[in-house]
Amino acid sequence: MPELCRFFGMIITMFYDDHAPPHFHVRYGEHKAIIAIESLALLEGYLPPRALGLVAEWGALHRDELKDDWTLAEQRAPLKKIKPLE
């Protein structure tokens, strides 16, 4: 599972050949979540509210890059790293 980014203790990843809708995975301590790229809605799992807000902020800033990485993942091509939230 390629890692796209790390910030504030959160690890953002994406699987190759994953199921629709386009999404990314977040690990934060013992918490795991799946976030939709388009809506930034929580699809599965749980993140504490503050962490979820930071992930949504980061996702909004990098939505186009996430979409590009999703396309690369579908093609099983190397994914591009994305800048962390600062």
ZARONU-784495 format. One record per residue (C-alpha): residue in one letter; x, y, z. Coordinates in steps of 0.1 Angstrom, whole numbers, plus 5000, padded with zeros to 4 digits. Example, Ala and Ser with C-alpha at 12.3 -4.5 7.8 and 13.67 -1.06 7.14 Angstrom:
2
REC|A|5123|4955|5078
REC|S|5137|4989|5071
//
This chain:
86
REC|M|5000|5000|5000
REC|P|5019|5031|4988
REC|E|5022|5060|5012
REC|L|5012|5093|4998
REC|C|5018|5116|5028
REC|R|5024|5119|5066
REC|F|5014|5148|5088
REC|F|5005|5153|5124
REC|G|5007|5116|5131
REC|M|4985|5107|5102
REC|I|4995|5084|5074
REC|I|4977|5087|5040
REC|T|4979|5057|5017
REC|M|4962|5044|4986
REC|F|4959|5008|4974
REC|Y|4965|4996|4938
REC|D|4934|4983|4920
REC|D|4911|4994|4949
REC|H|4873|4995|4946
REC|A|4852|5025|4937
REC|P|4845|5052|4946
REC|P|4880|5069|4944
REC|H|4893|5072|4980
REC|F|4923|5071|5002
REC|H|4931|5055|5035
REC|V|4941|5072|5067
REC|R|4958|5057|5098
REC|Y|4960|5077|5129
REC|G|4972|5058|5160
REC|E|4948|5029|5165
REC|H|4922|5046|5142
REC|K|4917|5037|5105
REC|A|4894|5054|5080
REC|I|4886|5055|5043
REC|I|4879|5090|5028
REC|A|4862|5097|4994
REC|I|4883|5119|4972
REC|E|4855|5138|4956
REC|S|4833|5146|4986
REC|L|4860|5141|5014
REC|A|4832|5122|5032
REC|L|4841|5094|5057
REC|L|4832|5062|5039
REC|E|4844|5037|5065
REC|G|4861|5036|5099
REC|Y|4866|5064|5124
REC|L|4889|5093|5131
REC|P|4887|5117|5160
REC|P|4869|5149|5149
REC|R|4900|5171|5149
REC|A|4920|5145|5128
REC|L|4891|5142|5104
REC|G|4890|5180|5100
REC|L|4927|5181|5093
REC|V|4924|5153|5067
REC|A|4895|5170|5050
REC|E|4915|5203|5049
REC|W|4945|5185|5034
REC|G|4922|5166|5009
REC|A|4906|5198|4997
REC|L|4940|5213|4991
REC|H|4952|5183|4972
REC|R|4921|5169|4956
REC|D|4935|5170|4920
REC|E|4967|5153|4931
REC|L|4947|5126|4948
REC|K|4926|5121|4917
REC|D|4958|5118|4897
REC|D|4972|5092|4921
REC|W|4940|5072|4919
REC|T|4943|5070|4881
REC|L|4980|5059|4885
REC|A|4969|5033|4911
REC|E|4943|5019|4887
REC|Q|4972|5015|4862
REC|R|4994|5000|4888
REC|A|5019|5028|4881
REC|P|5041|5044|4908
REC|L|5022|5070|4929
REC|K|5034|5105|4935
REC|K|5040|5118|4970
REC|I|5018|5147|4981
REC|K|5029|5176|5004
REC|P|5018|5174|5040
REC|L|4995|5199|5057
REC|E|5016|5225|5075
//
